[in-house]
């Protein structure tokens, strides 16, 4: 008998033998929430929540909507939207898995930060062929580099309203919310405001600013804005269609996109093909249609049938772009937690990467891998990050670079052949992480790469920024050169005139950061475009350096910690480096832990009103 069937029989056996008393269940839930302070007690909380999950999605969600509204964790519409969307997925997960298993540990890590990620499950990726004894040598002939633009996390809010309040009680502002009361405190500007996502005029300004000399652009995902409690499948479809049309009409050169975690409804939710009754095929069909101007028939077929991933050789070059939908490795994709059996390769994304890299190696091509979430991110599941790193190590000679977004910050991360001995000698892969276009937390920015036409390695990365505080921003944003990576960091690592910004170079830059605090602070300023840069002591610095030296998630030195009490807008102000938006974990974090008598009483009344008695 399967676990879900066993749970149902046991549950109804309990109902048959005793009278179901709502108050008993309510007290159990409140006690479990109050005592959820570590990993063991988080498992106990999930065991308690199995009971309302077995009562059905509606009862499960209604219970937590009531609690969220009663304790004023978020505005009522936000409580209803977030829990109404994500609650049924959590209830499904709890019905399908054991509260004592590894999947439950991953849920406690992802949603509440009460468990550390479990050890990587051993799995060896299979390759069609061993690495060649004499791999192709990609050598620069000193030819003039060509230019490629990298932009990410546009988060376009098509309901952005100039003049609406940019200081509000919602997780994202600058909209005419029906429940807004009182005077406008800070009117939203026509081209964008802090704490708000990107208005249409700003994204169009950015696209018009892309140099006409650009050979092609890469876009590493996240089209949809962060009002995730309101997002529907119809809105996501409309948003991706409209953005694809803007790309096609404004930009003359091709664009090679990747799927972001916001390209779903609910946000972050990408069901595996092993889960029956749900699918994101509607999205992959829409993207295949929208990307038809830049991709050939083979790649478009891959988008449709490989969960949004594809491979395309850039016309006129020896460069293959491999775009991977790595949201199937994303901690906050709640559909990944509905099975206790390990699935090493959800939806075959790893197998797709292997096949395309092998094809590139056989053809003597160089490869750029593009995806939304950096594989070394704290948001990446350790298992899949480890398995992907096996692929990177096998094909490191073929891979010229990896390109990501997601963090909203201007960053990089280095991969190594030996993570036990991270050095310039073992550094063999580099991940370029683009800043965001949304001005939510910092000034909008994009990167322009100078690319060697023989090696397809990056010779320089120039960051262009539009300063929201500039007096002309709200009438005509200008996109100015912020810095050149070669000019800023080259002297720190003794970069030769003909050398590329390769993995060994970036490791030497991190060595300079370790001993040169001025250089380190320069990086910290660039990372956030000068906005919200905080002090960073020795422990903080060690953590930053560790993340820079970790394109594999298990090595990034990030330790899970209990979720902050993300009430109202705090998650934007304190969690600015992440793009997942508000999710049910923020709400659970706000109601777990020690409570006052009045809080317990309010919780009891709220739960008793919706749970059956």
FENNOR-V752071 format. One record per helix or strand. SS is the DSSP state (H for helix, E for strand). FROM is the first residue (numbers start at 1). LEN is the number of residues. If there is no record, write none. Layout:
ss: (SS | SS)
from: (FROM | FROM)
len: (LEN | LEN)
This chain:
ss: (H | H | H | H | H | H | E | E | E | E | E | H | E | E | H | H | E | H | H | E | E | H | E | H | H | E | E | H | E | E | E | E | E | E | H | E | H | H | H | H | H | H | H | H)
from: (3 | 22 | 39 | 57 | 76 | 102 | 146 | 156 | 165 | 187 | 198 | 200 | 214 | 224 | 228 | 233 | 254 | 281 | 297 | 310 | 319 | 326 | 330 | 334 | 346 | 366 | 380 | 382 | 399 | 411 | 427 | 436 | 444 | 458 | 473 | 480 | 485 | 503 | 517 | 538 | 553 | 570 | 584 | 597)
len: (15 | 13 | 16 | 14 | 21 | 11 | 7 | 1 | 1 | 1 | 1 | 10 | 6 | 1 | 3 | 18 | 4 | 10 | 9 | 4 | 5 | 4 | 1 | 4 | 18 | 8 | 1 | 13 | 7 | 6 | 7 | 1 | 8 | 9 | 4 | 5 | 8 | 13 | 11 | 11 | 3 | 5 | 8 | 14)
